């Protein structure tokens, strides 16, 4: 199993250690390099800077994306490691060359289930950690050093990682299939947070509304087909990326999609609101920009549930 030890801003760490977040944004100020080191579900360890020089916690990699600072704040809020959008800008802008742009695009390493160890549980930095390492280092349990380090982490996680309610509705789909042993009891407990879910859906639908094709990122929202409150899981296959008004109409039953993945618009919009021409133009259209992976496309059982229990035909 692979895991990453990332150099962590101490202020980011100290702020989030006082929070109770389901996911966090381990942001990259440059916004021009994709994080390709880990696969979904693999561990990301927090290596604190000097003078601490210790491993102070862990998160589990969900995905990497690029977002303008205001969108990153909208998605993760205090999960960005500060208490306001203005503070986030103040943290990031001094680290960039183009400091005149107050809302630049940044890199976002999305981590779910973050755990911040108590100081007495901090783990010393590995002996092979070089002084010249700026961002982080990849380890593997296939090596002696990686195996010893992960054994320490796994022992700690037995103390910190507890079962969560509705675990089956928010399970992070793991892509790590390398090891039949290391990490499996821990990784099966990892759950997907709401922010991480939103990012996965947004990128799976290529940042375009599934019904209208709208590309303006601030108005795009991840919609559950079967609501989470009704035991609908945090799966991409139980989601659509929708423009905010279409999301509201979908959730309230005035719009749905068919098992054939076509748009269905209820006649109740006109009957109840004497309008709706902007929405009836979508009637019968195929939905846009389906996810590339077959497993991520809208699942028939969720669509049929929405047709039966939500849609006002």
BADRENTOR-953674 format. One line per 5 residues: number of its first residue (from 1); for each residue x, y, z of C-alpha. Coordinates in nm, 3 decimals. Example, Ala and Ser with C-alpha at 12.3 -4.5 7.8 and 13.67 -1.06 7.14 Angstrom:
1 = 1.230/-0.450/0.780; 1.367/-0.106/0.714
REM end
This chain:
1 = 0.000/0.000/0.000; 0.122/0.349/-0.082; 0.083/0.651/0.145; 0.211/1.007/0.132; 0.380/1.222/0.396
6 = 0.298/1.582/0.305; 0.464/1.893/0.446; 0.185/2.070/0.634; 0.137/2.435/0.726; 0.136/2.449/1.105
11 = -0.133/2.721/1.119; -0.358/2.511/0.891; -0.300/2.211/1.117; -0.353/2.396/1.446; -0.679/2.552/1.325
16 = -0.825/2.226/1.194; -0.715/2.029/1.499; -0.978/2.230/1.691; -1.250/2.153/1.434; -1.459/1.846/1.366
21 = -1.453/1.823/0.987; -1.565/1.538/0.762; -1.327/1.657/0.489; -1.061/1.924/0.441; -0.885/2.107/0.160
26 = -0.507/2.061/0.168; -0.462/2.349/-0.072; -0.172/2.425/-0.303; -0.122/2.798/-0.366; 0.031/2.766/-0.712
31 = -0.269/2.609/-0.879; -0.072/2.468/-1.171; 0.036/2.117/-1.071; -0.195/1.816/-1.050; -0.144/1.590/-0.749
36 = -0.106/1.244/-0.902; 0.077/1.063/-0.624; -0.213/0.882/-0.456; -0.522/0.692/-0.563; -0.863/0.728/-0.402
41 = -0.866/0.610/-0.041; -0.492/0.607/0.014; -0.355/0.776/0.329; -0.207/1.126/0.337; -0.004/1.197/0.652
46 = 0.048/1.545/0.795; 0.418/1.626/0.850; 0.445/1.936/1.067; 0.712/2.193/0.991; 0.991/2.299/1.226
51 = 1.006/2.324/1.521; 0.755/2.038/1.561; 0.904/1.812/1.290; 0.659/1.531/1.358; 0.368/1.346/1.201
56 = 0.059/1.498/1.358; -0.231/1.339/1.174; -0.377/1.177/0.867; -0.643/1.222/0.599; -0.756/0.993/0.318
61 = -0.719/1.107/-0.040; -1.044/1.157/-0.230; -0.945/1.360/-0.537; -0.749/1.657/-0.667; -0.899/1.952/-0.848
66 = -0.844/2.321/-0.926; -1.081/2.585/-0.788; -1.093/2.965/-0.761; -1.047/3.065/-0.398; -1.415/3.172/-0.347
71 = -1.538/2.834/-0.476; -1.292/2.650/-0.252; -1.434/2.849/0.039; -1.792/2.775/-0.069; -1.721/2.402/-0.085
76 = -1.505/2.351/0.225; -1.555/2.661/0.440; -1.345/2.629/0.756; -1.216/2.302/0.616; -0.967/2.524/0.431
81 = -0.787/2.575/0.760; -0.910/2.923/0.854; -1.222/3.103/0.971; -1.313/3.323/0.671; -1.267/3.377/0.299
86 = -1.061/3.688/0.371; -0.826/3.486/0.592; -0.793/3.224/0.321; -0.693/3.491/0.072; -0.440/3.630/0.320
91 = -0.290/3.284/0.367; -0.258/3.208/-0.003; -0.180/3.534/-0.183; 0.165/3.596/-0.024; 0.271/3.254/-0.153
96 = 0.190/3.341/-0.515; 0.370/3.551/-0.773; 0.053/3.717/-0.906; -0.053/3.876/-0.577; -0.272/4.133/-0.753
101 = -0.527/3.863/-0.838; -0.725/3.826/-0.515; -0.922/3.522/-0.638; -0.675/3.301/-0.823; -0.725/2.933/-0.898
106 = -0.554/2.706/-0.647; -0.486/2.335/-0.629; -0.707/2.137/-0.392; -0.599/1.803/-0.250; -0.931/1.682/-0.106
111 = -0.889/1.471/0.206; -1.171/1.298/0.386; -1.187/1.167/0.747; -0.907/1.395/0.872; -0.765/1.292/1.209
116 = -0.541/1.514/1.420; -0.340/1.328/1.680; -0.294/1.456/2.033; 0.056/1.591/2.086; 0.155/1.293/2.299
121 = 0.072/1.069/2.002; 0.280/1.256/1.744; 0.517/1.030/1.554; 0.879/1.132/1.486; 0.964/1.209/1.124
126 = 1.119/0.903/0.953; 1.498/0.874/0.953; 1.513/0.896/0.574; 1.339/1.235/0.561; 1.570/1.473/0.378
131 = 1.606/1.840/0.470; 1.554/1.937/0.107; 1.203/1.790/0.086; 0.966/2.081/0.022; 0.627/1.922/-0.053
136 = 0.632/1.563/0.065; 0.742/1.207/0.006; 0.570/0.886/-0.105; 0.612/0.571/0.105; 0.510/0.211/0.051
141 = 0.446/-0.074/0.292; 0.653/-0.288/0.054; 0.964/-0.127/0.203; 1.099/-0.175/0.554; 1.079/0.198/0.634
146 = 0.726/0.231/0.498; 0.608/-0.082/0.674; 0.742/0.032/1.014; 0.590/0.377/0.974; 0.249/0.247/0.867
151 = 0.242/0.001/1.158; 0.275/0.298/1.395; -0.001/0.487/1.213; -0.234/0.189/1.204; -0.186/0.131/1.575
156 = -0.286/0.492/1.644; -0.588/0.473/1.415; -0.735/0.196/1.625; -0.761/0.465/1.891; -0.882/0.754/1.675
161 = -1.093/0.610/1.392; -1.438/0.506/1.508; -1.736/0.367/1.314; -1.968/0.637/1.185; -2.347/0.628/1.150
166 = -2.478/0.551/0.803; -2.129/0.432/0.702; -2.271/0.237/0.409; -2.417/0.556/0.259; -2.090/0.744/0.243
171 = -1.822/0.484/0.183; -1.526/0.616/-0.015; -1.479/0.388/-0.316; -1.120/0.272/-0.286; -0.897/0.239/-0.588
176 = -0.606/0.088/-0.396; -0.603/-0.284/-0.466; -0.229/-0.336/-0.434; -0.215/-0.496/-0.093; -0.436/-0.770/0.054
181 = -0.308/-0.694/0.404; -0.187/-0.346/0.490; -0.444/-0.088/0.576; -0.756/-0.280/0.475; -0.924/-0.289/0.819
186 = -0.867/0.087/0.844; -0.949/0.187/0.488; -1.284/0.011/0.493; -1.393/0.257/0.762; -1.315/0.563/0.551
191 = -1.624/0.765/0.459; -1.679/1.033/0.199; -1.761/1.385/0.319; -2.010/1.623/0.159; -1.740/1.854/0.021
196 = -1.545/1.565/-0.127; -1.867/1.431/-0.280; -1.941/1.767/-0.441; -1.593/1.784/-0.597; -1.612/1.429/-0.731
201 = -1.952/1.495/-0.890; -1.845/1.832/-1.033; -1.541/1.685/-1.205; -1.718/1.363/-1.311; -1.968/1.577/-1.506
206 = -1.687/1.785/-1.658; -1.809/2.095/-1.472; -2.125/2.124/-1.682; -2.489/2.102/-1.577; -2.629/1.764/-1.680
211 = -2.952/1.923/-1.806; -2.863/2.270/-1.936; -2.492/2.239/-2.011; -2.427/2.549/-1.796; -2.055/2.591/-1.717
216 = -2.060/2.879/-1.465; -1.902/2.704/-1.168; -2.056/2.909/-0.882; -2.411/2.803/-0.980; -2.337/2.431/-1.025
221 = -2.441/2.196/-0.744; -2.411/1.825/-0.676; -2.761/1.680/-0.651; -2.842/1.342/-0.501; -3.088/1.146/-0.715
226 = -3.210/0.955/-0.410; -3.166/1.197/-0.118; -2.912/1.122/0.152; -3.190/1.162/0.408; -3.372/0.874/0.236
231 = -3.067/0.645/0.253; -2.931/0.764/-0.079; -2.553/0.710/-0.077; -2.273/0.954/-0.152; -2.204/0.777/-0.483
236 = -2.142/0.951/-0.813; -2.393/0.703/-0.960; -2.653/0.858/-0.727; -2.585/1.211/-0.846; -2.629/1.475/-1.111
241 = -2.447/1.805/-1.149; -2.719/2.067/-1.186; -2.757/2.441/-1.215; -2.890/2.570/-0.884; -3.247/2.640/-1.006
246 = -3.268/2.303/-1.178; -3.135/2.139/-0.863; -3.419/2.291/-0.663; -3.678/2.180/-0.919; -3.526/1.830/-0.924
251 = -3.534/1.800/-0.545; -3.894/1.922/-0.529; -4.016/1.692/-0.805; -4.082/1.931/-1.091; -3.804/1.778/-1.302
256 = -3.664/1.426/-1.321; -3.467/1.204/-1.556; -3.592/0.877/-1.701; -3.414/0.540/-1.690; -3.320/0.618/-2.052
261 = -3.141/0.928/-1.916; -3.374/1.182/-2.074; -3.518/1.491/-1.907; -3.881/1.488/-1.796; -4.045/1.819/-1.697
266 = -4.367/1.812/-1.496; -4.681/1.988/-1.625; -4.728/2.101/-1.265; -4.485/2.391/-1.318; -4.728/2.559/-1.557
271 = -5.036/2.456/-1.357; -4.905/2.586/-1.026; -4.690/2.881/-1.136; -4.836/2.977/-1.474; -4.492/2.973/-1.627
276 = -4.205/2.738/-1.697; -4.118/2.799/-2.061; -3.750/2.819/-1.968; -3.775/2.463/-1.839; -4.007/2.296/-2.087
281 = -3.743/2.346/-2.356; -3.545/2.067/-2.186; -3.833/1.817/-2.215; -3.712/1.492/-2.375; -3.350/1.605/-2.406
286 = -3.074/1.361/-2.322; -2.869/1.463/-2.022; -2.527/1.615/-2.093; -2.172/1.518/-2.012; -2.222/1.181/-1.851
291 = -1.933/1.059/-1.636; -1.672/0.863/-1.827; -1.669/0.559/-1.599; -1.964/0.322/-1.638; -1.984/0.276/-1.260
296 = -2.038/0.653/-1.218; -2.330/0.695/-1.459; -2.675/0.744/-1.298; -2.783/0.409/-1.161; -3.124/0.285/-1.272
301 = -3.250/0.198/-0.922; -3.188/0.553/-0.797; -3.351/0.708/-1.104; -3.656/0.486/-1.068; -3.683/0.579/-0.700
306 = -3.684/0.949/-0.790; -3.946/0.888/-1.061; -4.174/0.705/-0.818; -4.137/0.899/-0.494; -4.026/1.254/-0.585
311 = -4.139/1.341/-0.937; -4.473/1.517/-0.977; -4.569/1.376/-1.313
REM end
